[in-house]
Amino acid sequence: MDEAWEDPSTARGDWLPSLAAIQSSPESLRKESQEAGACATHLTDAALKPAFLSRTVLRKAELADNPQIIERDVLLSVIDGNHRRWGGCLMLPVTILFFAFYSAAISLHEDVTYTHLIEVPFRIALASEPDEDEDATVEDNGLYGVHDIPEVWDFIHTKFIPLMFQQTDYLNQPLPVEQWGTVQQYNQIQGSIIMEMTRGTKEKCKKKHAEHLWCYADTYYDGPDPYSQLPDDELEALVADGTLSCKDEGFVRGQNCGIASYPKSRRLAYIREDHLEEMPMAGGFPKSGEKEHTENAYVFYLHRDTPVETITKRVEYLQRRAWLDEQTFQLRLRAMTLNAELKTPKLHVVECTFYFSRGGSVFTQLRMKAAVLNTFTGTPSKVVDFMFVTMLTVSTVVVAKDLFLAVHAKPSAVDALSHPERYTLKQRLLKHFTAVHTITWLTCAVGWANVMFLVILSFAYRSEVNARLEDYQQNPTHEGSMLLWRVADDMLRLHGYSILIAAYTHWLFMCRAFVSLKWQPRLGVVTSTLTASFVDLFHFLIVFVPTFVAFALAGMIMFGRQVEGFSTPQASLFNCFKIAMESEYRWQELSEKDWFSSFAWVVSFMIGIVLLMMNMILAIIMDVYQEVRQLAGDSMTMFVHVKYIGMRILYFKKFVGDFELFARIQEMPRTITRLEFDTAFPEMSEYQREFLLSAVKNKAQAINRQGVSQTISAQIVAAIVIGLKQVQSDLKDMRAKGWLGKGMAVGSDTERIFVKDILTSVAVQTHWISMASKQLAQVQRKLDYEQKGRALLEGRMAKRSTRKNTGQLKTSIRISSAAGVQHD
């Protein structure tokens, strides 16, 4: 019988079970569904496939609504899903803990909160951002108020020197010399403060219409050093009173009074990535490497043990000799502080960078870098690191074992001979490296890279920095300061790379956790939604991205001259993205030049991008989510799933294994009754039985939740139409043949009347026989009732006689006992 359901070419008929069959008994419905392939209706070949599909859909719908019938294929699918989900669900908590331990380890090592607390006072003191309607000044806003060379010197005198060289307390009383260089109460200057300047070449312009002007090329200055016309006796006096170390201090490339300048090891900070490309010698480094920069930089040092008056005179000396002029590329002020008041000492570097744009202005940036001097902040850090390394090791061993088994698995002799191409090394590796395994391998590799960076930072850099710091504190010389700067910059450079790796590692670990969510049915709705909507979103982006880029470039052309946020293509793209996300913009800035063009751009952008396209993204995702959620039905929640895992572990002896279930159910009929299932697995626990049946019901009812697609509906209608036409044709044929029922067809009217008389007589006789049978049945029931009454009466009489005889016997026994006692 089942073969008729498997192959539509063998089913020459259609079976459309009625909805009333749901109310019938399970046995009858099962029998009807299994024998449906043999029910023949005279359908044409054109209606065969639609009819088969129709009866399949209706059959599944009716079986899903009957709690006493189980479809074998659905039950096998549920068992297979539970088996695949079991390992994934056990690994889900492990993956989450893996991510949690890594995040905790990085948080304890970096100590970001305390780093922020250190940096905030410096940012307020050196670069306080002005309000929207407020003009920035050096006095109030520090770096935000610097726009030209005089304001650079003003910033150094009024902001930088008072902050870095505090030699009096808050009562204006002089501090001891050993407390000089204390910044923001708890930070102590370490080493020298470095003022570093690079210059460009000055030459006659070769461009058309500018031959009479001077141009400043983006190449290092290689001419004579820029000495000014200060009198020699004044320079000698500055050297004599200790203000200068030599007459040409700060004006010789690559050295300072005959001592080689400190070799650089890091690039300069950026103002903005989109504006940096327009700065002369952006970053201070040519493509040839760092050595050329070192040889062409002009360096000037300020020592913390120097009185602030002398520091001021040294800076004024540079200002009077025009250390900064139109040939200057950039200036960088660098200071290194140590904060030992925290749980772990922190080395902190403050950098103020000034970019001298050939557009005629000065751009500034404040950048700070910090690193802890101890590897571990305490016992919690060591415990968390140990747990993370342990889980990383276990994860690496497990995935390596899976790879080994995948590569060295031996196929059967038949498979090896019939399909040898499936078992090559390339095919084995491709089969192993699925999305899950690939992400697992990446997380293990990146995790070990983090461990490697931690070990290198601890043993190769932090130990060296601590040693050089201790040497400098015991003997604060210029050479010791330069050596401290070099090893500190090396450590901070590697520390910066480790921070980037840690940030990207969080994203990768998040992807691993995200992939693991699919094993939980309710959480898997989210991953399934994103997977199912990916194709639609990709095609939508093909339309959205060019439109968005067109608006951004149009905004750059219209507003870029007066609005910084639209001054470059990159800035315009990010500014448009910000407007799309926040639906906020500065109308006064945009409409300052051309009100009508600004109005047209803003209205079209808000309607086309913000209102339409951004909401279309949500509509695509929500539409797919609704379908996926409806198809999932009443799937397991997290709480039910945790309970299932706990019950399976607690009562593992009573749980029937998945392989045994699969093997035994495959031998059962296509449709299984609840009684047959209970009989086949008497040893199964009640919890496992109810869990499986509930999952089967939820999966079987997917067709009722999801509905029937238009294609299937059309095929059902086609099957019904063809069937009705065939019935109509058969009725016409039967009418023409004089069909009377009971398989008889009579052609002439005389014979039809004769047959009708016979059939009428038969019907009458059948009716009387039926009435007689009913009367005989009633008489028989009466006789049965009389016999039962007589038997009941005789039984009662017998009981009464027995009780009477028993009473007489007890009386005689009591009399005999009394007579015996009296005789005695």
WOBEL-V142268 format. One record per pair of residues at least 6 apart in sequence whose ideal C-beta (glycine too) atoms are under 6 Angstrom apart, sorted by sequence separation. I is the first residue (numbers start at 1). J is the second residue. D is the distance in Angstrom with one decimal. If there is no record, write none. Layout:
# WOBEL-V142268
i/j/d
I/J/D
I/J/D
This chain:
# WOBEL-V142268
i/j/d
4/10/5.5
63/69/5.1
130/136/4.4
146/152/5.7
168/174/5.6
169/175/5.9
182/188/5.7
205/211/5.9
238/244/4.5
255/261/5.6
270/276/4.7
276/282/4.6
286/292/5.4
356/362/5.7
357/363/6.0
376/382/5.3
517/523/4.2
518/524/4.4
560/566/4.4
565/571/5.6
566/572/4.6
579/585/5.0
739/745/4.8
746/752/4.6
3/10/5.9
4/11/4.5
138/145/4.1
181/188/5.9
254/261/5.6
339/346/4.9
559/566/4.2
560/567/4.8
591/598/4.2
648/655/5.6
738/745/5.5
21/29/5.6
43/51/5.7
63/71/5.4
136/144/4.1
137/145/4.3
167/175/5.6
181/189/3.4
205/213/4.8
249/257/5.4
285/293/5.1
354/362/5.5
355/363/4.4
472/480/4.3
590/598/4.6
737/745/4.2
738/746/4.6
136/145/4.3
146/155/5.3
284/293/5.7
302/311/5.6
338/347/5.9
471/480/5.7
518/527/4.6
738/747/5.3
746/755/5.3
205/215/4.0
354/364/5.5
517/527/5.5
556/566/4.9
565/575/4.0
130/141/4.9
246/257/4.0
337/348/4.8
555/566/5.1
202/214/5.8
235/247/4.3
245/257/4.4
353/365/4.9
411/423/5.3
472/484/5.0
128/141/5.0
138/151/5.4
167/180/5.2
336/349/5.1
128/142/5.8
130/144/5.8
202/216/5.7
352/366/5.8
738/752/5.9
127/142/4.8
268/283/4.8
335/350/4.8
468/483/5.5
126/142/4.8
127/143/4.2
138/154/4.9
200/216/5.0
201/217/4.7
267/283/4.5
268/284/4.7
351/367/4.7
468/484/4.6
556/572/4.0
127/144/6.0
138/155/5.1
142/159/5.1
200/217/6.0
334/351/5.3
555/572/5.3
201/219/5.0
267/285/5.9
350/368/5.4
333/352/4.3
468/487/5.2
201/221/5.3
349/369/4.7
552/572/4.4
15/36/3.5
200/221/5.9
332/353/4.9
407/428/5.3
552/573/4.6
199/221/4.1
348/370/4.5
406/428/5.5
465/487/5.2
331/354/4.4
464/487/4.9
465/488/5.6
15/39/5.1
227/251/5.9
346/370/5.3
347/371/5.6
552/576/4.5
330/355/5.3
551/576/5.9
656/681/6.0
11/37/5.1
13/39/5.5
225/251/5.2
264/290/5.2
346/372/5.6
347/373/5.9
406/432/3.9
465/491/5.2
563/589/5.0
13/40/4.1
14/41/5.4
225/252/5.5
583/610/5.7
13/41/4.8
328/356/4.9
344/372/4.7
345/373/4.5
656/684/5.1
14/43/5.5
164/193/6.0
264/293/5.7
403/432/5.7
580/609/5.5
264/294/5.6
344/374/4.5
461/491/4.0
562/592/5.9
580/610/5.5
263/294/5.0
559/590/5.6
562/593/6.0
654/685/4.1
5/37/5.9
1/34/4.8
4/37/2.2
344/377/5.0
655/688/5.5
1/35/5.7
343/377/5.5
580/614/6.0
651/685/5.9
1/37/5.8
14/51/3.6
125/163/5.3
261/299/4.4
16/55/5.9
558/597/5.7
8/48/5.9
15/55/4.8
22/62/5.7
647/687/5.5
8/49/5.7
11/52/5.9
14/55/5.9
254/295/4.3
399/440/5.0
26/68/3.9
22/65/5.6
26/69/5.7
253/296/5.3
256/299/5.5
8/52/3.8
17/62/5.9
453/498/4.3
284/330/5.8
250/298/6.0
281/329/4.4
396/444/4.6
280/329/4.8
395/444/5.8
250/300/3.9
551/605/5.2
392/447/4.6
446/505/5.0
218/280/4.9
446/508/5.7
121/184/4.5
218/281/5.8
268/332/6.0
634/698/5.2
443/508/5.7
633/698/4.7
442/508/5.9
443/509/5.9
243/310/5.7
250/318/5.8
443/512/5.0
544/613/5.4
243/313/4.9
243/314/5.8
631/702/5.6
439/511/5.7
633/705/5.5
439/512/5.0
630/705/5.1
631/706/5.4
220/296/4.1
279/355/4.5
439/515/5.8
630/706/5.9
280/358/5.8
436/515/5.7
200/280/5.8
269/351/5.7
375/458/4.3
269/353/5.1
271/355/5.9
536/620/5.0
268/353/5.4
198/284/5.5
533/620/5.7
533/621/5.3
533/624/4.2
271/363/4.7
532/624/4.9
228/321/4.1
373/466/5.8
228/322/5.6
271/365/4.6
529/624/5.3
269/365/5.0
529/625/4.5
269/367/3.6
198/297/5.4
529/628/5.0
528/628/4.9
196/297/5.5
197/298/4.6
196/299/5.2
525/628/5.5
525/629/5.5
195/300/4.2
525/632/5.4
192/301/4.3
193/302/4.2
192/303/5.3
216/327/5.8
522/635/5.4
521/635/3.7
189/304/4.2
521/636/4.9
522/637/5.2
371/492/5.8
520/641/5.9
181/304/3.3
369/492/4.9
180/304/5.8
371/495/4.5
202/327/5.3
200/327/5.3
199/327/4.6
199/328/5.7
200/329/5.3
198/329/4.4
198/330/5.7
197/331/4.9
196/332/4.8
195/333/5.7
194/334/4.4
167/308/5.2
193/335/4.7
165/308/4.6
191/336/5.2
165/311/5.4
190/336/4.9
189/337/5.8
190/338/5.0
161/311/5.9
187/337/4.0
188/338/5.2
187/339/5.0
186/339/5.7
183/337/5.7
186/341/4.6
156/315/5.8
153/319/5.1
164/335/5.5
149/324/5.1
152/354/5.6
147/361/5.5
148/362/5.9
147/362/5.7
146/362/5.6
146/364/5.2
262/482/4.5
118/339/5.9
143/364/4.1
143/366/5.7
262/485/5.4
266/489/5.4
265/489/4.4
265/490/5.7
266/493/5.3
114/342/5.1
122/350/5.7
118/348/5.7
127/366/4.5
126/366/5.5
119/368/5.0
115/370/4.8
108/377/5.3
108/381/4.2
105/384/4.8
104/384/4.7
105/385/5.3
101/384/5.8
105/388/5.1
101/387/4.9
102/388/5.5
101/388/4.1
192/481/4.5
191/481/3.9
98/391/5.0
191/484/4.8
191/485/5.5
274/568/3.9
274/570/3.9
274/571/5.0
106/502/4.9
99/509/4.5
99/513/5.3
95/512/5.8
96/513/5.9
95/513/5.1
95/516/4.6
92/516/4.8
89/519/4.9
88/519/3.0
85/519/4.9
83/658/4.0
79/658/5.6
79/661/5.1
79/662/5.5
76/665/6.0
75/665/5.9
72/668/6.0
72/670/5.2
72/672/5.9
69/671/5.8
70/672/4.4
68/674/4.9
78/695/4.6
78/696/5.3
75/696/5.3
78/699/5.8
74/696/5.4
74/699/5.4
70/696/5.8
74/700/5.0
64/700/3.9
64/701/4.5
33/671/5.6
64/704/5.9
30/671/5.1
61/703/5.6
60/703/5.4
61/704/5.9
26/673/5.2
57/712/5.9
53/715/5.2
54/716/4.3
50/715/3.8
54/719/4.6
2/670/5.0
50/718/4.7
51/719/4.3
50/719/4.1
47/719/5.4
47/722/3.8
42/726/5.4
